[in-house]
Amino acid sequence: MPIDILIVIFAFFSFAAYLLLDKSLLNIICGFVLLSSGANVFLLSTSGDPYQKVAPLLSKGIESPFVDPLPQAMILTAIVIGLGLLALIATIVYLIAASSKGEGGKQ
């Protein structure tokens, strides 16, 4: 795994941890988005270098190495789960904000 990809993954996770520990609910949501994006980049980096590899389709006469499709399928699943959790968290934050305004606006 190249060092530049490791630096990007580290930056995603470190900024996400910083934002998740903040008191602002918007920063917590942004931290969650960065955390899920960092996990997706990490999963993509596990598939290796796709240079001079072919798609995993079976046909006669092709003896070239194949690209591993499992990390790509896991990333698609992680994106869907992350978007669902983001919608849930955004709804909870909206309900918290609406209930705090109903109590006189004190936070």
C-alpha positions as CSV (number, residue, x, y, z in Angstrom):
1,M,0.0,0.0,0.0
2,P,1.5,3.3,-1.0
3,I,2.4,5.9,1.6
4,D,0.2,8.6,0.1
5,I,-2.9,6.4,0.5
6,L,-2.0,5.7,4.1
7,I,-1.7,9.5,4.7
8,V,-5.1,10.1,3.2
9,I,-6.7,7.4,5.3
10,F,-5.0,8.7,8.5
11,A,-6.2,12.2,7.7
12,F,-9.8,11.0,7.2
13,F,-9.8,9.1,10.5
14,S,-8.0,11.8,12.5
15,F,-10.3,14.6,11.3
16,A,-13.3,12.4,11.9
17,A,-12.2,11.7,15.5
18,Y,-11.7,15.4,16.1
19,L,-15.1,16.3,14.8
20,L,-16.9,13.5,16.6
21,L,-15.5,14.7,19.9
22,D,-17.0,18.2,19.4
23,K,-20.1,19.5,21.1
24,S,-21.8,20.8,18.0
25,L,-24.2,18.4,16.4
26,L,-23.3,19.6,12.9
27,N,-19.7,18.8,13.5
28,I,-20.6,15.3,14.8
29,I,-22.5,14.7,11.6
30,C,-19.6,15.9,9.5
31,G,-17.3,13.6,11.6
32,F,-19.5,10.7,10.9
33,V,-19.4,11.4,7.1
34,L,-15.6,11.6,7.2
35,L,-15.4,8.4,9.2
36,S,-17.5,6.5,6.7
37,S,-15.5,8.0,3.8
38,G,-12.2,7.0,5.4
39,A,-13.5,3.4,5.9
40,N,-14.4,3.3,2.2
41,V,-11.0,4.5,1.1
42,F,-9.4,1.9,3.4
43,L,-11.6,-0.8,1.8
44,L,-10.6,0.4,-1.7
45,S,-6.9,0.3,-0.8
46,T,-7.2,-3.4,0.2
47,S,-8.0,-4.4,-3.4
48,G,-4.5,-3.6,-4.6
49,D,-3.3,-2.0,-7.7
50,P,-5.6,-2.6,-10.7
51,Y,-3.0,-1.9,-13.3
52,Q,-2.8,-4.5,-16.0
53,K,-5.6,-6.6,-14.5
54,V,-8.8,-7.5,-16.2
55,A,-12.4,-7.6,-15.1
56,P,-13.4,-10.9,-13.5
57,L,-15.4,-12.2,-16.5
58,L,-14.7,-15.7,-17.7
59,S,-13.7,-16.1,-21.3
60,K,-11.4,-18.3,-23.3
61,G,-7.9,-17.3,-23.9
62,I,-7.5,-14.7,-21.1
63,E,-4.8,-15.7,-18.6
64,S,-4.3,-12.3,-17.1
65,P,-4.8,-11.7,-13.4
66,F,-8.2,-10.5,-12.3
67,V,-9.2,-7.5,-10.2
68,D,-10.7,-8.6,-6.8
69,P,-14.4,-7.6,-6.9
70,L,-15.0,-8.2,-3.2
71,P,-13.7,-4.8,-1.9
72,Q,-15.7,-2.9,-4.5
73,A,-18.9,-4.8,-3.4
74,M,-18.1,-4.0,0.2
75,I,-17.7,-0.3,-0.6
76,L,-21.0,-0.2,-2.3
77,T,-22.6,-1.8,0.7
78,A,-20.8,0.5,3.1
79,I,-22.0,3.6,1.1
80,V,-25.6,2.5,1.4
81,I,-25.4,1.8,5.1
82,G,-23.5,5.1,5.7
83,L,-26.2,7.1,3.9
84,G,-28.9,5.3,5.8
85,L,-27.2,6.1,9.1
86,L,-26.6,9.6,8.0
87,A,-30.3,10.1,7.4
88,L,-31.1,8.6,10.8
89,I,-28.6,10.9,12.6
90,A,-29.9,14.0,10.7
91,T,-33.4,13.1,11.7
92,I,-32.4,12.7,15.3
93,V,-30.6,16.1,15.2
94,Y,-33.6,17.8,13.7
95,L,-35.9,16.4,16.4
96,I,-33.5,17.5,19.1
97,A,-33.3,21.0,17.6
98,A,-37.1,21.2,17.3
99,S,-37.7,20.0,20.9
100,S,-35.2,22.5,22.2
101,K,-36.9,25.4,20.4
102,G,-40.2,24.3,22.0
103,E,-38.8,24.6,25.5
104,G,-38.1,28.3,25.1
105,G,-35.0,28.1,22.9
106,K,-32.6,27.3,25.8
107,Q,-29.8,24.8,25.0
